[in-house]
Amino acid sequence: MTSPRALLTHSHRESRTLLRLALPICGAQLAQSGMSAVDVIMAGRASATDLAAVSVGSSLWLPLMLFMTGALMGLTPIVAQLLGAGRHTAIRPYVHQALWIALCLGGLSALLLWFGVGPVFRFMGVPEQVAQLSAGYLAAVAFGMPGVGLYQALRAFSDGMNHTRPALWISLLGLAINIPCNYVLIYGGPGLVSLLGETVPPWIAAWPALGAVGCGVATAISMWVMCLAMIGYTYRARAYGAVRLWHSPVPPQRRDIQELLYVGVPIGVAIFVEVTLFTLIALFVARLGEVVVAAHQIALNYTSILFMLPLSLSMALTVRVGNTLGRGTAQEARFVAWNGVVVCLLVALLNDAILWMTASPILALYTSNTEVHALAMSLVTLAMLYQISDSLQVNLAGALRGYKDTRIVMLITLFSYWLIGLAGGHLLGRGIDGYLAPMGVHGYWLGLCAGLTVAALLLGWRLHHRARRSLSAYA
């Protein structure tokens, strides 16, 4: 029987390894979020119409990209398990199949953005001027979708190899490219003249200001720069030498592609379900007035930043569980999984403490409206509840991905998010005549808390049984 001291030492060692993997992932996630924030800020300074076009367009291409990212994340546990088993030569064919999938998904996404947005705009009732500008923005972004698909496939490979820092540096490179490209393309020559004065050559000063379309072009450029940087890094870095990744291309192999999609598509669907949950709640809340909308958006934005670390721990936990299973040590894999869940719980409690201490002054930076501030504070109080359940469910899902168990996670996500979180929140928000008074935006947030809590309980049950089954299989 293991002594408490030995168990604590083991936990401390494993937690340090997990955090060493997770922190660069967190930095990469924040950098990519920064790119979206920069797009919105710089488009907003051009005009309200450009801001609306970028905001509407982002609500269409971001879910597509996140689905593609999730589908390609199926590569990570496969690589992690093969690495743990020491089967380096078996990794290269899987990575090449993921690259074929990335090209197909990126191409399909581009076609949807080029030819499929018109009916969506008409269904959403987007004003004609905004719709035309947003269509131009999306047409520009579409050129970058294959590039971001290839980047995400190579990032999934690198993460599975226990190298998470390249994604951080390349994401920062993408952000560094995005900002000046945005400035030049959104504001054109007049913007450069206002920034640098009369030193700007006349032929540059004559460049047109492209507004939202320029923002889309800058985004596409950043996507391809990140893609090419990741290709260059994986080609030159010694860390991937044993895999011989770029030695010779492997043509499409149906069996390997089916395995990647079997593991990855449920991850993409689960991410898409989560994105649509928050999108639909935002649409329902929009009917409650501008004060409620502002408070909801501010509270959600602030708490989402803190959620980046639990999310990154989840991605790192997939790698750690996969590595350990690949070595054939199911008992250790179970320890790694549940230790990661405990670490994420401690991080969630830390996030709650940060919310408690900083909410009021941070929210004051967002708004000077006392009514919006007070309502946002009450929502942050509810967010302290769902920070715990959200952190638990995302890390339990990450551990299960390490076991390549993704289909049940997808079904649990669908049930918990849409039936409990969305439908329950809508019921509480609107109320039931004669039985339940409308709770407004608080009802939707309580629905979120309930849905995430149910997801955490069901995923915890699934991890318990999956780990036991793995123990029996390796016995």
BELLINHU-V871289 format. One record per backbone hydrogen bond with DSSP energy under -1.0 kcal/mol. CO is the residue of the C=O (numbers start at 0). NH is the residue of the N-H. If there is no record, write none. Layout:
# BELLINHU-V871289
co->CO nh->NH
co->CO nh->NH
This chain:
# BELLINHU-V871289
co->2 nh->6
co->3 nh->7
co->4 nh->8
co->5 nh->9
co->6 nh->10
co->7 nh->11
co->8 nh->12
co->9 nh->13
co->10 nh->14
co->11 nh->15
co->12 nh->16
co->13 nh->17
co->14 nh->18
co->15 nh->19
co->16 nh->20
co->17 nh->21
co->18 nh->22
co->21 nh->25
co->22 nh->26
co->23 nh->27
co->24 nh->28
co->25 nh->29
co->26 nh->30
co->27 nh->31
co->28 nh->32
co->29 nh->33
co->30 nh->34
co->31 nh->35
co->32 nh->36
co->33 nh->37
co->34 nh->38
co->35 nh->39
co->36 nh->40
co->37 nh->41
co->38 nh->42
co->39 nh->43
co->40 nh->44
co->42 nh->46
co->46 nh->50
co->47 nh->51
co->48 nh->52
co->49 nh->53
co->50 nh->54
co->51 nh->55
co->52 nh->56
co->53 nh->57
co->54 nh->58
co->56 nh->59
co->56 nh->60
co->57 nh->61
co->59 nh->63
co->60 nh->64
co->61 nh->65
co->62 nh->66
co->63 nh->67
co->64 nh->68
co->65 nh->69
co->66 nh->70
co->67 nh->71
co->68 nh->72
co->71 nh->74
co->74 nh->78
co->75 nh->79
co->76 nh->80
co->77 nh->81
co->78 nh->82
co->79 nh->83
co->80 nh->84
co->81 nh->86
co->82 nh->85
co->85 nh->87
co->87 nh->90
co->90 nh->94
co->91 nh->95
co->92 nh->96
co->93 nh->97
co->94 nh->98
co->95 nh->99
co->96 nh->100
co->97 nh->101
co->98 nh->102
co->99 nh->103
co->100 nh->104
co->101 nh->105
co->102 nh->106
co->103 nh->107
co->104 nh->108
co->105 nh->109
co->106 nh->110
co->107 nh->111
co->108 nh->112
co->109 nh->113
co->110 nh->114
co->111 nh->115
co->116 nh->120
co->117 nh->121
co->118 nh->122
co->119 nh->123
co->120 nh->125
co->126 nh->130
co->127 nh->131
co->128 nh->132
co->129 nh->133
co->130 nh->134
co->131 nh->135
co->132 nh->136
co->133 nh->137
co->134 nh->138
co->135 nh->139
co->136 nh->140
co->137 nh->141
co->140 nh->143
co->141 nh->144
co->143 nh->147
co->144 nh->148
co->145 nh->149
co->146 nh->150
co->147 nh->151
co->148 nh->152
co->149 nh->153
co->150 nh->154
co->151 nh->155
co->152 nh->156
co->153 nh->157
co->154 nh->158
co->155 nh->159
co->156 nh->160
co->157 nh->162
co->158 nh->161
co->164 nh->168
co->165 nh->169
co->166 nh->170
co->167 nh->171
co->168 nh->172
co->169 nh->173
co->170 nh->174
co->171 nh->175
co->172 nh->176
co->173 nh->177
co->174 nh->178
co->176 nh->180
co->177 nh->181
co->178 nh->182
co->179 nh->183
co->180 nh->184
co->181 nh->185
co->182 nh->186
co->183 nh->187
co->184 nh->209
co->185 nh->210
co->186 nh->190
co->187 nh->191
co->188 nh->192
co->189 nh->193
co->190 nh->194
co->191 nh->195
co->192 nh->196
co->196 nh->199
co->200 nh->204
co->201 nh->205
co->203 nh->206
co->206 nh->188
co->209 nh->212
co->210 nh->214
co->211 nh->215
co->212 nh->216
co->213 nh->217
co->214 nh->218
co->215 nh->219
co->216 nh->220
co->217 nh->221
co->218 nh->222
co->219 nh->223
co->220 nh->224
co->221 nh->225
co->222 nh->226
co->223 nh->227
co->224 nh->228
co->225 nh->229
co->226 nh->230
co->227 nh->231
co->228 nh->232
co->229 nh->233
co->230 nh->234
co->231 nh->235
co->232 nh->236
co->237 nh->240
co->239 nh->242
co->239 nh->243
co->243 nh->246
co->252 nh->256
co->253 nh->257
co->254 nh->258
co->255 nh->259
co->256 nh->260
co->257 nh->261
co->258 nh->262
co->259 nh->263
co->260 nh->264
co->263 nh->267
co->264 nh->268
co->265 nh->269
co->266 nh->270
co->267 nh->271
co->268 nh->272
co->269 nh->273
co->270 nh->274
co->271 nh->275
co->272 nh->276
co->273 nh->277
co->274 nh->278
co->275 nh->279
co->276 nh->280
co->277 nh->281
co->278 nh->282
co->279 nh->283
co->280 nh->284
co->281 nh->285
co->283 nh->286
co->284 nh->287
co->288 nh->292
co->289 nh->293
co->290 nh->294
co->291 nh->295
co->292 nh->296
co->293 nh->297
co->294 nh->298
co->295 nh->299
co->296 nh->300
co->297 nh->301
co->298 nh->302
co->299 nh->303
co->300 nh->304
co->301 nh->305
co->302 nh->306
co->304 nh->307
co->306 nh->310
co->307 nh->311
co->308 nh->312
co->309 nh->313
co->310 nh->314
co->311 nh->315
co->312 nh->316
co->313 nh->317
co->314 nh->318
co->315 nh->319
co->316 nh->320
co->317 nh->321
co->318 nh->322
co->319 nh->323
co->320 nh->324
co->321 nh->325
co->322 nh->326
co->323 nh->328
co->324 nh->327
co->328 nh->332
co->329 nh->333
co->330 nh->334
co->331 nh->335
co->332 nh->336
co->333 nh->337
co->334 nh->338
co->335 nh->339
co->336 nh->340
co->337 nh->341
co->338 nh->342
co->339 nh->343
co->340 nh->344
co->341 nh->345
co->342 nh->346
co->343 nh->347
co->344 nh->348
co->345 nh->349
co->346 nh->350
co->347 nh->351
co->348 nh->352
co->349 nh->353
co->350 nh->354
co->351 nh->355
co->352 nh->356
co->353 nh->357
co->354 nh->358
co->357 nh->361
co->358 nh->362
co->359 nh->363
co->361 nh->364
co->362 nh->366
co->368 nh->372
co->369 nh->373
co->370 nh->374
co->371 nh->375
co->372 nh->376
co->373 nh->377
co->374 nh->378
co->375 nh->379
co->376 nh->380
co->377 nh->381
co->378 nh->382
co->379 nh->383
co->381 nh->384
co->381 nh->385
co->382 nh->386
co->384 nh->388
co->385 nh->389
co->386 nh->390
co->387 nh->391
co->388 nh->392
co->389 nh->393
co->390 nh->394
co->391 nh->395
co->392 nh->396
co->393 nh->397
co->394 nh->398
co->395 nh->399
co->396 nh->400
co->397 nh->401
co->399 nh->404
co->400 nh->403
co->405 nh->409
co->406 nh->410
co->407 nh->411
co->408 nh->412
co->409 nh->413
co->410 nh->414
co->411 nh->415
co->412 nh->416
co->413 nh->417
co->414 nh->419
co->415 nh->420
co->416 nh->421
co->417 nh->422
co->420 nh->424
co->421 nh->425
co->422 nh->426
co->423 nh->427
co->424 nh->428
co->425 nh->429
co->426 nh->430
co->427 nh->438
co->428 nh->439
co->431 nh->434
co->431 nh->435
co->435 nh->431
co->438 nh->441
co->439 nh->443
co->440 nh->444
co->441 nh->445
co->442 nh->446
co->443 nh->447
co->444 nh->448
co->445 nh->449
co->446 nh->450
co->447 nh->451
co->448 nh->452
co->449 nh->453
co->450 nh->454
co->451 nh->455
co->452 nh->456
co->453 nh->457
co->454 nh->458
co->455 nh->459
co->456 nh->460
co->457 nh->461
co->458 nh->462
co->459 nh->463
co->460 nh->464
co->461 nh->465
co->462 nh->466
co->463 nh->467
co->464 nh->468
co->465 nh->469
co->466 nh->470
co->467 nh->471
co->468 nh->472
co->469 nh->473
